[in-house]
C-alpha cells in the first residue's frame, strides 16, 4: 500500500468502521457511555408551575406594597398546598413547590414582613415573578439528548430529568493492547538490566482508550518472536473487538506487528500515513476484529492514538469522528518554523497569550510529552508563522 495523507486515512476509517450495537443499562451505570438512540422526556419539565424562590405565592392583581395579606397555608417541594388562593391571601412557599391554584406570582421572602397570620410586602419586590412555568424547561416527548451523545456529568443531569430508569447506550468496545519489543520490561523491573526500558506506551494508550469508552480486557508485552506473537495475536483477537499493537511496524527483520496478524487473515485499510510523527500507523481487520498499529516511540504512539484511536473508538460507539477531532483556530504565543514535506503535528502547551511549541519534539520524548496539551497541525511545506498568527490546533485530550 502507498503512503496516504491524514485526511485520506481518516476518510477510510470513517467509511469502514460501523457501530458495535447497543445495550440497555440502568441510568446509574450510564455515566461515560454513549447514547445509542435519542433520549426523550417522559413528562413536561417541570410538570407544573413551581416557585423559583423561597417566599410567598400571591395573586399579582390583588397585591399591593404595604397592604396586608392573610397567610392561609404553606407549600413545600413535594407537599403542595391543597386549596385555592384568593384575593387578599398568600401562601408561604419554598423553592420547587407547586404554585397554588389561584396564584400567579412568588414574592421573595426578603421583601416580606410577617406578623402572625398576615404578611406585608415592601416596595420594589418586582419585576421578577419567580415562577418556573410548566414545561418551561422542556415538553413531554422532547429530545433532551441526541444519539451519539457521551453522557458526561452535565449530560447525566438531562438524562435523569428525562425520567427514564434504563437507557440504550452503545456497547463499550473491548480493547486489548500489545507492546512489542525484546527491550521492553514492566515498570519496576526495567532497572535490573541496562538493555531494557520500562514499557510505558500501553499505559498511556490504555488511559486514553478508557476515557474514550473502551473496556481494556488485556495489556501485554510481546517479545520479538513471530511464533509467540502469532499466538498472542490469536488470543487477543478472541477477547476483543479492537486490538492495539505498538511498535514493530518498520521494515526491520524483527518488526512483526503486521506479520503477527497475517496468519489470522489481516486485511489492511491503510498501511502508512504521511504524517510526522507517526508515519508507520496502520489499520486493518483480522477475524472481524479491528487492529490498529501504532508506532513504538511514546510520542509517536500517543499522537497517532489521538488522531486515529479516538476517532476509531468514536465510530465503534456510534459517534461522528468530528466529536473527537474538534480543530480550533488559536494564536501562537511565539513564532513557529516552516514545515517540511510531511504534515506535522507539533506538540504545544497553552500559555496566557497562545500556543507555545514544546522544545523537545523528539518522537521518543516522554517527560516533554507530559507537558503537551495541544497539537498544532502544520500542512506540508507550510511557511513559518509569527507570534499571534492563527493555527489549526487539537486538544490532546478532548474537551467535553
C-alpha positions, 0 to 999 in steps of 0.5 A: 500500500502507498503512503496516504495523507491524514485526511485520506486515512481518516476518510477510510476509517470513517467509511469502514468502521460501523457501530458495535450495537447497543445495550440497555443499562440502568441510568446509574451505570450510564455515566461515560457511555454513549447514547445509542438512540435519542433520549426523550422526556417522559413528562413536561419539565417541570410538570407544573408551575413551581416557585423559583424562590423561597417566599410567598405565592400571591395573586399579582392583581390583588397585591399591593406594597404595604397592604396586608395579606392573610397567610392561609397555608404553606407549600413545600417541594413535594407537599403542595398546598391543597386549596385555592388562593384568593384575593387578599391571601398568600401562601408561604412557599419554598423553592420547587413547590407547586404554585397554588391554584389561584396564584400567579406570582412568588414574592421573595421572602426578603421583601416580606414582613410577617406578623402572625397570620398576615404578611406585608410586602415592601416596595420594589419586590418586582419585576421578577415573578419567580415562577418556573412555568410548566414545561418551561424547561422542556415538553413531554416527548422532547429530545433532551439528548441526541444519539451519539451523545457521551453522557458526561456529568452535565449530560447525566443531569438531562438524562435523569430529568428525562425520567427514564430508569434504563437507557440504550447506550452503545456497547463499550468496545473491548480493547486489548493492547500489545507492546512489542519489543525484546527491550521492553520490561514492566515498570519496576523491573526495567532497572535490573538490566541496562538493555531494557526500558520500562514499557510505558506506551500501553499505559498511556494508550490504555488511559486514553482508550478508557476515557474514550469508552473502551473496556481494556480486557488485556495489556501485554508485552510481546517479545520479538518472536513471530511464533509467540506473537502469532499466538498472542495475536490469536488470543487477543483477537478472541477477547476483543473487538479492537486490538492495539499493537505498538511498535514493530511496524518498520521494515526491520527483520524483527518488526512483526506487528503486521506479520503477527496478524497475517496468519489470522487473515489481516486485511489492511485499510491503510498501511502508512500515513504521511504524517510526522510523527507517526508515519508507520500507523496502520489499520486493518481487520483480522477475524472481524476484529479491528487492529490498529498499529501504532508506532513504538516511540511514546510520542509517536504512539500517543499522537497517532492514538489521538488522531486515529484511536479516538476517532476509531473508538468514536465510530465503534460507539456510534459517534461522528469522528468530528466529536473527537477531532474538534480543530480550533483556530488559536494564536501562537504565543511565539513564532513557529518554523516552516514545515517540511514535506510531511504534515506535522503535528507539533506538540504545544502547551497553552500559555496566557497569550497562545500556543507555545511549541514544546522544545523537545519534539523528539518522537521518543520524548516522554517527560516533554510529552507530559507537558503537551496539551495541544497539537498544532497541525502544520500542512506540508511545506507550510511557511513559518508563522509569527507570534499571534498568527492563527493555527489549526490546533487539537486538544490532546485530550478532548474537551467535553 
